[in-house]
Amino acid sequence: LLALALIAGAAGSLLAQTDYIVGAQDVLTGTVFGEAELSGKYTVEQDGTFTFPQIGRVKAGGLTLRNLEQELKTLLADGYLRNPQVAVAIENYRSQRILIMGEVRSPGEYQLNGETTLLAALARAGSTTPTAGREATIVRPKRNPKPGDDPSEIIKIDLLELQSGNMALNVALQDGDTLNIVKAQSVFVAGQVKSPGAYAVDPGATVLQVLSLAGGLTDRGSDNRIRIQRTENGKKVEVSAKLTDVVKPGDTIIVRERFF
């Protein structure tokens, strides 16, 4: 997953340098070619503006870098320079943040800094934990929700598909997004297996798949004497199980000894 994030981060940085929306506290690098005195670093203030030489206060908050470049060109061409060539880049990303929660090694709030894709964000959070499931959920505030509408939208991503190379799922994160990595369903394995304990499983996992995670049966274990303990309608029950049976979250699989 981390390797994919590094590849995706390189591709995402170009997008961030053109479509990134400027906000308060961002530090910009402005370059006017051939005009050294107009080139420098500028901090966007809380009201979304910054002071540019010869022009004065310029509104940057809410604009993409491309739009801001065009705005500066227009202002400079209005009586200052003939056909000015302007480039604007982000020196420090400070205005936009995302929250990463759930089964990652370093959950918390992170600033968007050009590595805005899902994989890049996971890499910054230390990647997923061993107990992570295969689903990522992004809660994204809507920009202009209609009255009565849900103020946010939910985006679900299959991490297994993404890790398998479906880069269309490597969505770009936006300011205010909350990324949550869901914990995998777990099943406990006991009895005659090589490594008893709790194991994270994907939906639809079979008894055989779970037993494989537990190292398989010991020499004394019987694949004909497998029981599953689970809670149904608030009551604990125990049923016989075949290797092809599908387990449920919270199940306990018990492998008994052979008769001889």
Buried (B, 14 or more C-beta within 10 A) or exposed (E): EEEBBEBBBEEBBEEBBEEBBBBBBBBBBBBBEEBEEBBEEBBBBEEBBBEBBEBEEBBBBEBBBEBBBBBBBEBBEEEBBEEBEBBBBBEBBBBBBBBBBBBBEEBEEBBBBBBBBBBBBBBBBEBBBEBBBBBBBBBBEEEEEEEEEEEBEEBEBEBEEBBEEEEEBBBBBBBBBBBBBBBBBBBBBBBBBEEBEEBBBEEEBBBBBBBEBBEBBEEEBBBEBBBBBBEEEEEEEEEEBEEEBEBBEEBBBBBBEBEE
